[in-house]
């Protein structure tokens, strides 16, 4: 699904006159992978980097729509790929908005943090920030039941650093409604056709 989305987006972007430089770095440390991609992009003289994770599905005009906003950082929000499927984005007050919240806006909405699975970052942002751009620092005082060891995520580290340097983080709500996060569901033979799932328990619909 990701590959098909990427091919469609590449074709549509090229037809719109955008020069694409594919960069693919794989490894066990996502923060290090992203740092390497930034270095390669800077060496190639890229004007912006579009980060796309391999577990994302997105519309073919994603890059064009994000470029058209003329802002430093803009991306799509999306839900976690595992129950309870909460949204990743945080408001500027650093408070998550409810999973069942329906944002009526379809333009730009400011966020303090969004996921790095689908986000466009202009080159001046990466030039102003000192490397490493992405990291997972240990913050034991910020440990939570969901994160008992207190390790920060690389997207949280990056966007907080961006905001400290005066950059705003924007979320395109229209693209958000078309982006999907690929998860995994175990489907037993006995599952009813109209069943709905919540966590590891089956709920008949």
LOVOMAR-319160 format. One record per residue: z negated, y, x of N, C-alpha, C in turn. Coordinates in nm, 2 decimals. Layout:
residues N
+--------+--------+--------+--------+---------+--------+--------+--------+--------+
|    nup | nnorth |  neast |   caup | canorth | caeast |    cup | cnorth |  ceast |
+--------+--------+--------+--------+---------+--------+--------+--------+--------+
|      Z |      Y |      X |      Z |       Y |      X |      Z |      Y |      X |
...
+--------+--------+--------+--------+---------+--------+--------+--------+--------+
//
This chain:
residues 205
+--------+--------+--------+--------+---------+--------+--------+--------+--------+
|    nup | nnorth |  neast |   caup | canorth | caeast |    cup | cnorth |  ceast |
+--------+--------+--------+--------+---------+--------+--------+--------+--------+
|   0.00 |  -0.12 |   0.08 |   0.00 |    0.00 |   0.00 |   0.00 |   0.13 |   0.09 |
|  -0.08 |   0.12 |   0.19 |  -0.08 |    0.24 |   0.29 |   0.05 |   0.26 |   0.35 |
|   0.11 |   0.14 |   0.40 |   0.24 |    0.15 |   0.47 |   0.35 |   0.21 |   0.38 |
|   0.35 |   0.17 |   0.25 |   0.45 |    0.22 |   0.16 |   0.43 |   0.37 |   0.13 |
|   0.31 |   0.41 |   0.12 |   0.28 |    0.55 |   0.10 |   0.32 |   0.63 |   0.22 |
|   0.30 |   0.58 |   0.34 |   0.33 |    0.65 |   0.46 |   0.48 |   0.66 |   0.47 |
|   0.56 |   0.56 |   0.44 |   0.70 |    0.57 |   0.45 |   0.76 |   0.67 |   0.35 |
|   0.71 |   0.67 |   0.23 |   0.76 |    0.76 |   0.13 |   0.72 |   0.91 |   0.17 |
|   0.60 |   0.93 |   0.22 |   0.56 |    1.06 |   0.26 |   0.65 |   1.11 |   0.38 |
|   0.67 |   1.02 |   0.48 |   0.75 |    1.05 |   0.60 |   0.89 |   1.10 |   0.56 |
|   0.95 |   1.02 |   0.46 |   1.09 |    1.06 |   0.42 |   1.09 |   1.19 |   0.35 |
|   1.00 |   1.21 |   0.26 |   1.00 |    1.34 |   0.18 |   0.96 |   1.46 |   0.28 |
|   0.87 |   1.44 |   0.37 |   0.84 |    1.55 |   0.47 |   0.96 |   1.58 |   0.55 |
|   1.03 |   1.48 |   0.60 |   1.15 |    1.50 |   0.69 |   1.26 |   1.58 |   0.61 |
|   1.28 |   1.54 |   0.48 |   1.37 |    1.61 |   0.40 |   1.34 |   1.75 |   0.38 |
|   1.21 |   1.79 |   0.39 |   1.16 |    1.92 |   0.37 |   1.17 |   2.00 |   0.50 |
|   1.21 |   1.94 |   0.61 |   1.23 |    2.00 |   0.74 |   1.10 |   2.00 |   0.83 |
|   1.01 |   1.91 |   0.80 |   0.89 |    1.90 |   0.88 |   0.91 |   1.79 |   0.98 |
|   0.88 |   1.83 |   1.11 |   0.90 |    1.73 |   1.22 |   0.77 |   1.65 |   1.23 |
|   0.78 |   1.52 |   1.22 |   0.66 |    1.43 |   1.23 |   0.65 |   1.37 |   1.36 |
|   0.53 |   1.36 |   1.41 |   0.50 |    1.29 |   1.54 |   0.40 |   1.18 |   1.50 |
|   0.44 |   1.06 |   1.48 |   0.35 |    0.95 |   1.45 |   0.25 |   0.92 |   1.56 |
|   0.12 |   0.91 |   1.53 |   0.02 |    0.88 |   1.63 |  -0.07 |   0.77 |   1.57 |
|  -0.08 |   0.66 |   1.63 |  -0.15 |    0.55 |   1.58 |  -0.25 |   0.50 |   1.69 |
|  -0.38 |   0.52 |   1.67 |  -0.48 |    0.47 |   1.77 |  -0.57 |   0.38 |   1.69 |
|  -0.58 |   0.25 |   1.74 |  -0.67 |    0.16 |   1.68 |  -0.78 |   0.11 |   1.77 |
|  -0.90 |   0.09 |   1.72 |  -1.01 |    0.04 |   1.80 |  -1.13 |   0.03 |   1.71 |
|  -1.24 |  -0.01 |   1.77 |  -1.36 |   -0.03 |   1.70 |  -1.44 |   0.09 |   1.67 |
|  -1.42 |   0.20 |   1.74 |  -1.49 |    0.33 |   1.73 |  -1.40 |   0.43 |   1.67 |
|  -1.42 |   0.46 |   1.54 |  -1.33 |    0.55 |   1.47 |  -1.33 |   0.69 |   1.53 |
|  -1.45 |   0.73 |   1.57 |  -1.47 |    0.87 |   1.63 |  -1.38 |   0.88 |   1.76 |
|  -1.39 |   0.78 |   1.84 |  -1.31 |    0.78 |   1.97 |  -1.16 |   0.77 |   1.94 |
|  -1.13 |   0.69 |   1.83 |  -0.98 |    0.69 |   1.79 |  -0.93 |   0.83 |   1.76 |
|  -1.01 |   0.90 |   1.68 |  -0.97 |    1.03 |   1.63 |  -0.96 |   1.13 |   1.75 |
|  -1.06 |   1.12 |   1.84 |  -1.05 |    1.20 |   1.96 |  -0.92 |   1.18 |   2.04 |
|  -0.89 |   1.05 |   2.06 |  -0.76 |    1.02 |   2.13 |  -0.64 |   1.08 |   2.06 |
|  -0.64 |   1.07 |   1.92 |  -0.53 |    1.12 |   1.85 |  -0.52 |   1.27 |   1.86 |
|  -0.63 |   1.34 |   1.87 |  -0.63 |    1.49 |   1.89 |  -0.57 |   1.52 |   2.02 |
|  -0.61 |   1.45 |   2.13 |  -0.55 |    1.47 |   2.26 |  -0.40 |   1.45 |   2.27 |
|  -0.36 |   1.34 |   2.20 |  -0.21 |    1.31 |   2.20 |  -0.14 |   1.42 |   2.12 |
|  -0.19 |   1.46 |   2.01 |  -0.13 |    1.56 |   1.93 |  -0.12 |   1.70 |   2.00 |
|  -0.22 |   1.73 |   2.08 |  -0.22 |    1.86 |   2.15 |  -0.12 |   1.85 |   2.27 |
|  -0.11 |   1.73 |   2.33 |  -0.01 |    1.71 |   2.44 |   0.13 |   1.73 |   2.38 |
|   0.15 |   1.69 |   2.26 |   0.28 |    1.69 |   2.19 |   0.31 |   1.83 |   2.13 |
|   0.21 |   1.92 |   2.14 |   0.23 |    2.05 |   2.08 |   0.23 |   2.06 |   1.93 |
|   0.16 |   1.97 |   1.87 |   0.15 |    1.96 |   1.72 |   0.09 |   2.09 |   1.67 |
|   0.14 |   2.14 |   1.56 |   0.09 |    2.26 |   1.49 |  -0.03 |   2.23 |   1.40 |
|  -0.03 |   2.10 |   1.36 |  -0.14 |    2.05 |   1.27 |  -0.14 |   1.90 |   1.28 |
|  -0.26 |   1.85 |   1.25 |  -0.28 |    1.70 |   1.25 |  -0.32 |   1.66 |   1.11 |
|  -0.25 |   1.56 |   1.06 |  -0.28 |    1.50 |   0.93 |  -0.34 |   1.37 |   0.95 |
|  -0.48 |   1.36 |   0.93 |  -0.55 |    1.24 |   0.94 |  -0.53 |   1.15 |   0.82 |
|  -0.48 |   1.03 |   0.83 |  -0.47 |    0.93 |   0.72 |  -0.53 |   0.80 |   0.77 |
|  -0.63 |   0.75 |   0.69 |  -0.68 |    0.62 |   0.72 |  -0.60 |   0.51 |   0.66 |
|  -0.60 |   0.39 |   0.72 |  -0.52 |    0.28 |   0.68 |  -0.56 |   0.22 |   0.55 |
|  -0.67 |   0.27 |   0.49 |  -0.72 |    0.22 |   0.36 |  -0.70 |   0.32 |   0.25 |
|  -0.60 |   0.41 |   0.27 |  -0.57 |    0.51 |   0.17 |  -0.44 |   0.50 |   0.11 |
|  -0.42 |   0.54 |  -0.02 |  -0.29 |    0.55 |  -0.09 |  -0.28 |   0.70 |  -0.13 |
|  -0.16 |   0.76 |  -0.11 |  -0.15 |    0.90 |  -0.13 |  -0.01 |   0.93 |  -0.18 |
|   0.01 |   1.04 |  -0.25 |   0.15 |    1.07 |  -0.30 |   0.24 |   1.11 |  -0.19 |
|   0.37 |   1.09 |  -0.21 |   0.47 |    1.12 |  -0.11 |   0.48 |   1.26 |  -0.06 |
|   0.44 |   1.36 |  -0.14 |   0.45 |    1.50 |  -0.10 |   0.31 |   1.55 |  -0.05 |
|   0.22 |   1.46 |  -0.01 |   0.09 |    1.50 |   0.04 |   0.10 |   1.60 |   0.15 |
|   0.17 |   1.57 |   0.25 |   0.18 |    1.66 |   0.37 |   0.23 |   1.80 |   0.33 |
|   0.34 |   1.80 |   0.25 |   0.40 |    1.93 |   0.21 |   0.30 |   2.01 |   0.13 |
|   0.23 |   1.95 |   0.04 |   0.14 |    2.02 |  -0.05 |   0.02 |   2.08 |   0.03 |
|  -0.03 |   2.00 |   0.13 |  -0.14 |    2.05 |   0.21 |  -0.09 |   2.16 |   0.30 |
|   0.02 |   2.15 |   0.36 |   0.08 |    2.26 |   0.45 |   0.10 |   2.39 |   0.37 |
|   0.14 |   2.38 |   0.25 |   0.17 |    2.50 |   0.17 |   0.05 |   2.58 |   0.14 |
|  -0.07 |   2.53 |   0.16 |  -0.19 |    2.61 |   0.13 |  -0.22 |   2.72 |   0.24 |
|  -0.16 |   2.70 |   0.36 |  -0.18 |    2.80 |   0.47 |  -0.33 |   2.83 |   0.50 |
|  -0.41 |   2.72 |   0.50 |  -0.55 |    2.73 |   0.53 |  -0.57 |   2.64 |   0.66 |
|  -0.69 |   2.66 |   0.72 |  -0.71 |    2.59 |   0.85 |  -0.74 |   2.44 |   0.82 |
|  -0.82 |   2.41 |   0.72 |  -0.86 |    2.27 |   0.69 |  -0.85 |   2.25 |   0.54 |
|  -0.77 |   2.14 |   0.51 |  -0.76 |    2.11 |   0.36 |  -0.73 |   1.96 |   0.35 |
|  -0.79 |   1.90 |   0.26 |  -0.77 |    1.76 |   0.24 |  -0.80 |   1.72 |   0.09 |
|  -0.81 |   1.59 |   0.08 |  -0.84 |    1.53 |  -0.06 |  -0.97 |   1.47 |  -0.05 |
|  -1.04 |   1.47 |  -0.16 |  -1.17 |    1.40 |  -0.17 |  -1.13 |   1.26 |  -0.23 |
|  -1.22 |   1.17 |  -0.22 |  -1.20 |    1.03 |  -0.27 |  -1.34 |   0.96 |  -0.28 |
|  -1.34 |   0.85 |  -0.36 |  -1.46 |    0.78 |  -0.38 |  -1.48 |   0.67 |  -0.27 |
|  -1.61 |   0.63 |  -0.25 |  -1.64 |    0.52 |  -0.16 |  -1.57 |   0.40 |  -0.22 |
|  -1.53 |   0.31 |  -0.14 |  -1.45 |    0.19 |  -0.18 |  -1.54 |   0.07 |  -0.23 |
|  -1.67 |   0.10 |  -0.23 |  -1.77 |   -0.01 |  -0.27 |  -1.86 |   0.05 |  -0.38 |
|  -1.92 |  -0.03 |  -0.46 |  -2.01 |    0.02 |  -0.56 |  -2.12 |   0.10 |  -0.50 |
|  -2.17 |   0.21 |  -0.56 |  -2.13 |    0.26 |  -0.70 |  -2.01 |   0.36 |  -0.70 |
|  -1.93 |   0.36 |  -0.60 |  -1.80 |    0.43 |  -0.60 |  -1.83 |   0.58 |  -0.61 |
|  -1.93 |   0.63 |  -0.55 |  -1.96 |    0.78 |  -0.55 |  -1.85 |   0.85 |  -0.47 |
|  -1.84 |   0.98 |  -0.50 |  -1.75 |    1.07 |  -0.43 |  -1.81 |   1.11 |  -0.29 |
|  -1.72 |   1.12 |  -0.20 |  -1.76 |    1.15 |  -0.06 |  -1.79 |   1.29 |  -0.04 |
|  -1.72 |   1.38 |  -0.10 |  -1.73 |    1.53 |  -0.08 |  -1.86 |   1.58 |  -0.11 |
|  -1.90 |   1.69 |  -0.04 |  -2.03 |    1.76 |  -0.07 |  -1.99 |   1.90 |  -0.09 |
|  -2.06 |   1.97 |  -0.18 |  -2.04 |    2.11 |  -0.21 |  -2.10 |   2.19 |  -0.09 |
|  -2.06 |   2.32 |  -0.09 |  -2.12 |    2.40 |   0.02 |  -2.27 |   2.41 |   0.03 |
|  -2.34 |   2.37 |  -0.07 |  -2.48 |    2.36 |  -0.07 |  -2.53 |   2.23 |  -0.02 |
|  -2.43 |   2.15 |   0.03 |  -2.46 |    2.01 |   0.09 |  -2.53 |   1.92 |  -0.02 |
|  -2.48 |   1.93 |  -0.14 |  -2.53 |    1.84 |  -0.25 |  -2.41 |   1.76 |  -0.30 |
|  -2.43 |   1.63 |  -0.31 |  -2.32 |    1.55 |  -0.37 |  -2.30 |   1.58 |  -0.51 |
|  -2.18 |   1.58 |  -0.56 |  -2.17 |    1.60 |  -0.71 |  -2.16 |   1.46 |  -0.77 |
|  -2.20 |   1.45 |  -0.90 |  -2.21 |    1.32 |  -0.96 |  -2.08 |   1.24 |  -0.96 |
|  -2.10 |   1.11 |  -0.96 |  -1.98 |    1.02 |  -0.96 |  -1.90 |   1.04 |  -1.09 |
|  -1.96 |   1.07 |  -1.20 |  -1.89 |    1.09 |  -1.32 |  -1.84 |   1.23 |  -1.35 |
|  -1.86 |   1.32 |  -1.25 |  -1.83 |    1.46 |  -1.27 |  -1.67 |   1.47 |  -1.27 |
|  -1.63 |   1.55 |  -1.36 |  -1.48 |    1.58 |  -1.37 |  -1.46 |   1.73 |  -1.34 |
|  -1.40 |   1.76 |  -1.23 |  -1.38 |    1.90 |  -1.19 |  -1.26 |   1.95 |  -1.26 |
|  -1.27 |   2.06 |  -1.34 |  -1.16 |    2.11 |  -1.42 |  -1.05 |   2.18 |  -1.33 |
|  -1.09 |   2.21 |  -1.21 |  -0.99 |    2.29 |  -1.13 |  -0.89 |   2.19 |  -1.06 |
|  -0.77 |   2.24 |  -1.04 |  -0.67 |    2.17 |  -0.98 |  -0.61 |   2.24 |  -0.85 |
|  -0.68 |   2.35 |  -0.82 |  -0.64 |    2.42 |  -0.70 |  -0.73 |   2.38 |  -0.58 |
|  -0.77 |   2.48 |  -0.50 |  -0.85 |    2.46 |  -0.39 |  -1.00 |   2.48 |  -0.43 |
|  -1.08 |   2.39 |  -0.38 |  -1.23 |    2.40 |  -0.40 |  -1.29 |   2.38 |  -0.27 |
|  -1.39 |   2.47 |  -0.24 |  -1.45 |    2.47 |  -0.11 |  -1.55 |   2.35 |  -0.10 |
|  -1.56 |   2.28 |   0.01 |  -1.65 |    2.17 |   0.03 |  -1.72 |   2.20 |   0.16 |
|  -1.84 |   2.14 |   0.18 |  -1.90 |    2.14 |   0.31 |  -1.85 |   2.02 |   0.39 |
|  -1.83 |   1.91 |   0.32 |  -1.78 |    1.79 |   0.39 |  -1.68 |   1.72 |   0.30 |
|  -1.58 |   1.67 |   0.35 |  -1.49 |    1.57 |   0.28 |  -1.46 |   1.45 |   0.37 |
|  -1.41 |   1.35 |   0.32 |  -1.38 |    1.24 |   0.41 |  -1.26 |   1.27 |   0.50 |
|  -1.25 |   1.20 |   0.61 |  -1.14 |    1.22 |   0.70 |  -1.02 |   1.12 |   0.67 |
|  -1.03 |   1.05 |   0.56 |  -0.92 |    0.96 |   0.53 |  -0.79 |   1.03 |   0.49 |
|  -0.79 |   1.16 |   0.45 |  -0.67 |    1.23 |   0.41 |  -0.70 |   1.38 |   0.42 |
|  -0.68 |   1.43 |   0.54 |  -0.72 |    1.57 |   0.57 |  -0.62 |   1.63 |   0.67 |
|  -0.58 |   1.76 |   0.65 |  -0.49 |    1.83 |   0.74 |  -0.58 |   1.93 |   0.82 |
|  -0.56 |   1.93 |   0.95 |  -0.64 |    2.02 |   1.03 |  -0.54 |   2.10 |   1.12 |
|  -0.54 |   2.23 |   1.11 |  -0.45 |    2.31 |   1.20 |  -0.49 |   2.31 |   1.34 |
|  -0.40 |   2.33 |   1.43 |  -0.42 |    2.32 |   1.57 |  -0.53 |   2.42 |   1.62 |
|  -0.53 |   2.55 |   1.57 |  -0.63 |    2.65 |   1.62 |  -0.77 |   2.60 |   1.60 |
|  -0.80 |   2.52 |   1.50 |  -0.93 |    2.46 |   1.48 |  -0.97 |   2.37 |   1.59 |
|  -0.88 |   2.29 |   1.63 |  -0.91 |    2.19 |   1.74 |  -0.91 |   2.26 |   1.87 |
|  -0.84 |   2.37 |   1.89 |  -0.84 |    2.45 |   2.01 |  -0.97 |   2.52 |   2.03 |
|  -1.03 |   2.57 |   1.92 |  -1.15 |    2.64 |   1.92 |  -1.28 |   2.56 |   1.94 |
|  -1.28 |   2.43 |   1.89 |  -1.39 |    2.34 |   1.90 |  -1.38 |   2.27 |   2.04 |
|  -1.50 |   2.26 |   2.10 |  -1.51 |    2.19 |   2.23 |  -1.51 |   2.04 |   2.20 |
|  -1.44 |   1.96 |   2.28 |  -1.44 |    1.81 |   2.27 |  -1.58 |   1.76 |   2.31 |
|  -1.62 |   1.65 |   2.26 |  -1.55 |    1.56 |   2.16 |  -1.55 |   1.63 |   2.02 |
|  -1.44 |   1.62 |   1.96 |  -1.43 |    1.67 |   1.82 |  -1.49 |   1.58 |   1.72 |
|  -1.50 |   1.46 |   1.75 |  -1.56 |    1.36 |   1.66 |  -1.66 |   1.28 |   1.73 |
|  -1.78 |   1.25 |   1.67 |  -1.88 |    1.18 |   1.72 |  -1.98 |   1.13 |   1.61 |
|  -2.06 |   1.03 |   1.65 |  -2.16 |    0.98 |   1.55 |  -2.30 |   0.99 |   1.62 |
|  -2.35 |   1.11 |   1.62 |  -2.48 |    1.13 |   1.69 |  -2.60 |   1.06 |   1.61 |
|  -2.70 |   1.03 |   1.69 |  -2.82 |    0.97 |   1.63 |  -2.91 |   1.07 |   1.58 |
|  -2.94 |   1.07 |   1.45 |  -3.03 |    1.17 |   1.39 |  -3.14 |   1.10 |   1.31 |
|  -3.24 |   1.05 |   1.39 |  -3.34 |    0.96 |   1.32 |  -3.42 |   1.04 |   1.22 |
|  -3.43 |   1.17 |   1.23 |  -3.51 |    1.25 |   1.13 |  -3.43 |   1.26 |   1.00 |
|  -3.30 |   1.22 |   1.00 |  -3.22 |    1.23 |   0.87 |  -3.19 |   1.09 |   0.82 |
|  -3.27 |   0.99 |   0.86 |  -3.25 |    0.85 |   0.81 |  -3.28 |   0.85 |   0.66 |
|  -3.20 |   0.77 |   0.58 |  -3.22 |    0.75 |   0.44 |  -3.21 |   0.60 |   0.41 |
|  -3.25 |   0.56 |   0.29 |  -3.24 |    0.42 |   0.25 |  -3.10 |   0.37 |   0.27 |
|  -3.00 |   0.45 |   0.25 |  -2.86 |    0.40 |   0.27 |  -2.82 |   0.41 |   0.42 |
|  -2.89 |   0.48 |   0.50 |  -2.86 |    0.50 |   0.64 |  -2.99 |   0.49 |   0.72 |
|  -3.06 |   0.37 |   0.72 |  -3.19 |    0.36 |   0.78 |  -3.20 |   0.40 |   0.92 |
|  -3.09 |   0.39 |   1.00 |  -3.10 |    0.42 |   1.14 |  -3.07 |   0.57 |   1.17 |
|  -3.02 |   0.64 |   1.08 |  -3.00 |    0.79 |   1.09 |  -2.88 |   0.82 |   1.18 |
|  -2.77 |   0.74 |   1.18 |  -2.65 |    0.78 |   1.25 |  -2.56 |   0.86 |   1.16 |
|  -2.52 |   0.97 |   1.22 |  -2.43 |    1.06 |   1.14 |  -2.29 |   1.00 |   1.14 |
|  -2.21 |   1.04 |   1.04 |  -2.07 |    0.99 |   1.03 |  -1.98 |   1.09 |   1.11 |
|  -1.87 |   1.04 |   1.16 |  -1.78 |    1.13 |   1.23 |  -1.72 |   1.24 |   1.15 |
|  -1.70 |   1.22 |   1.02 |  -1.65 |    1.33 |   0.94 |  -1.76 |   1.44 |   0.91 |
|  -1.89 |   1.39 |   0.90 |  -2.00 |    1.49 |   0.88 |  -2.01 |   1.57 |   1.01 |
|  -2.01 |   1.51 |   1.12 |  -2.02 |    1.58 |   1.25 |  -1.91 |   1.68 |   1.27 |
|  -1.79 |   1.64 |   1.24 |  -1.67 |    1.73 |   1.26 |  -1.68 |   1.85 |   1.16 |
|  -1.70 |   1.83 |   1.04 |  -1.69 |    1.94 |   0.94 |  -1.81 |   2.03 |   0.96 |
|  -1.93 |   1.98 |   0.99 |  -2.04 |    2.07 |   1.02 |  -2.01 |   2.16 |   1.14 |
|  -1.95 |   2.10 |   1.24 |  -1.91 |    2.18 |   1.36 |  -1.80 |   2.29 |   1.32 |
|  -1.71 |   2.25 |   1.24 |  -1.61 |    2.35 |   1.19 |  -1.67 |   2.46 |   1.12 |
|  -1.76 |   2.44 |   1.03 |  -1.83 |    2.54 |   0.96 |  -1.91 |   2.63 |   1.05 |
|  -1.98 |   2.57 |   1.15 |  -2.05 |    2.65 |   1.24 |  -1.96 |   2.75 |   1.32 |
|  -1.84 |   2.72 |   1.34 |  -1.74 |    2.80 |   1.40 |  -1.67 |   2.89 |   1.31 |
|  -1.71 |   2.90 |   1.18 |  -1.65 |    2.99 |   1.09 |  -1.53 |   2.94 |   1.01 |
|  -1.50 |   2.81 |   1.02 |  -1.39 |    2.76 |   0.94 |  -1.44 |   2.71 |   0.81 |
|  -1.36 |   2.73 |   0.71 |  -1.40 |    2.68 |   0.57 |  -1.32 |   2.54 |   0.55 |
|  -1.39 |   2.46 |   0.48 |  -1.33 |    2.33 |   0.45 |  -1.29 |   2.33 |   0.30 |
|  -1.16 |   2.30 |   0.28 |  -1.10 |    2.31 |   0.14 |  -1.06 |   2.17 |   0.09 |
|  -1.07 |   2.16 |  -0.04 |  -1.03 |    2.03 |  -0.10 |  -0.93 |   2.06 |  -0.20 |
|  -0.81 |   2.00 |  -0.20 |  -0.70 |    2.01 |  -0.29 |  -0.73 |   1.92 |  -0.41 |
|  -0.77 |   1.97 |  -0.52 |  -0.82 |    1.89 |  -0.63 |  -0.70 |   1.82 |  -0.70 |
|  -0.58 |   1.87 |  -0.69 |  -0.46 |    1.81 |  -0.75 |  -0.43 |   1.68 |  -0.67 |
|  -0.42 |   1.70 |  -0.54 |  -0.39 |    1.58 |  -0.45 |  -0.51 |   1.48 |  -0.47 |
|  -0.63 |   1.53 |  -0.48 |  -0.75 |    1.44 |  -0.49 |  -0.73 |   1.34 |  -0.61 |
|  -0.67 |   1.39 |  -0.72 |  -0.65 |    1.31 |  -0.84 |  -0.55 |   1.20 |  -0.82 |
|  -0.47 |   1.21 |  -0.71 |  -0.36 |    1.11 |  -0.69 |  -0.39 |   1.02 |  -0.57 |
|  -0.50 |   1.05 |  -0.49 |  -0.53 |    0.97 |  -0.38 |  -0.62 |   0.85 |  -0.42 |
|  -0.60 |   0.74 |  -0.36 |  -0.68 |    0.62 |  -0.39 |  -0.73 |   0.56 |  -0.26 |
|  -0.85 |   0.51 |  -0.27 |  -0.92 |    0.44 |  -0.16 |  -0.91 |   0.29 |  -0.18 |
|  -0.85 |   0.22 |  -0.09 |  -0.83 |    0.08 |  -0.11 |  -0.96 |   0.00 |  -0.08 |
|  -1.01 |  -0.07 |  -0.18 |  -1.14 |   -0.14 |  -0.16 |  -1.11 |  -0.29 |  -0.17 |
|  -1.21 |  -0.37 |  -0.19 |  -1.20 |   -0.51 |  -0.20 |  -1.29 |  -0.56 |  -0.32 |
|  -1.23 |  -0.64 |  -0.41 |  -1.30 |   -0.70 |  -0.52 |  -1.28 |  -0.85 |  -0.52 |
|  -1.38 |  -0.93 |  -0.53 |  -1.37 |   -1.07 |  -0.54 |  -1.35 |  -1.11 |  -0.68 |
|  -1.23 |  -1.17 |  -0.72 |  -1.20 |   -1.20 |  -0.86 |  -1.21 |  -1.35 |  -0.88 |
|  -1.31 |  -1.39 |  -0.96 |  -1.33 |   -1.53 |  -0.99 |  -1.23 |  -1.57 |  -1.10 |
|  -1.20 |  -1.71 |  -1.11 |  -1.11 |   -1.76 |  -1.22 |  -1.17 |  -1.73 |  -1.35 |
|  -1.30 |  -1.73 |  -1.37 |  -1.36 |   -1.71 |  -1.50 |  -1.37 |  -1.57 |  -1.55 |
|  -1.32 |  -1.47 |  -1.47 |  -1.34 |   -1.33 |  -1.51 |  -1.25 |  -1.30 |  -1.63 |
|  -1.32 |  -1.25 |  -1.74 |  -1.24 |   -1.21 |  -1.86 |  -1.13 |  -1.11 |  -1.83 |
|  -1.02 |  -1.11 |  -1.90 |  -0.91 |   -1.01 |  -1.88 |  -0.96 |  -0.87 |  -1.88 |
|  -1.05 |  -0.83 |  -1.97 |  -1.09 |   -0.70 |  -1.99 |  -1.23 |  -0.67 |  -1.92 |
|  -1.27 |  -0.75 |  -1.82 |  -1.40 |   -0.74 |  -1.76 |  -1.40 |  -0.61 |  -1.68 |
|  -1.52 |  -0.55 |  -1.67 |  -1.55 |   -0.44 |  -1.59 |  -1.65 |  -0.48 |  -1.49 |
|  -1.65 |  -0.43 |  -1.36 |  -1.74 |   -0.47 |  -1.26 |  -1.83 |  -0.36 |  -1.22 |
|  -1.95 |  -0.39 |  -1.19 |  -2.05 |   -0.29 |  -1.14 |  -2.13 |  -0.36 |  -1.04 |
|  -2.12 |  -0.33 |  -0.91 |  -2.19 |   -0.40 |  -0.80 |  -2.14 |  -0.54 |  -0.80 |
|  -2.23 |  -0.64 |  -0.79 |  -2.19 |   -0.78 |  -0.78 |  -2.21 |  -0.85 |  -0.91 |
|  -2.24 |  -0.77 |  -1.02 |  -2.26 |   -0.83 |  -1.15 |  -2.14 |  -0.80 |  -1.25 |
|  -2.10 |  -0.90 |  -1.32 |  -1.99 |   -0.88 |  -1.41 |  -2.04 |  -0.83 |  -1.55 |
|  -1.96 |  -0.73 |  -1.60 |  -1.99 |   -0.67 |  -1.73 |  -1.87 |  -0.69 |  -1.82 |
|  -1.89 |  -0.75 |  -1.93 |  -1.77 |   -0.78 |  -2.02 |  -1.73 |  -0.65 |  -2.09 |
|  -1.60 |  -0.61 |  -2.09 |  -1.56 |   -0.49 |  -2.16 |  -1.50 |  -0.52 |  -2.29 |
+--------+--------+--------+--------+---------+--------+--------+--------+--------+
//
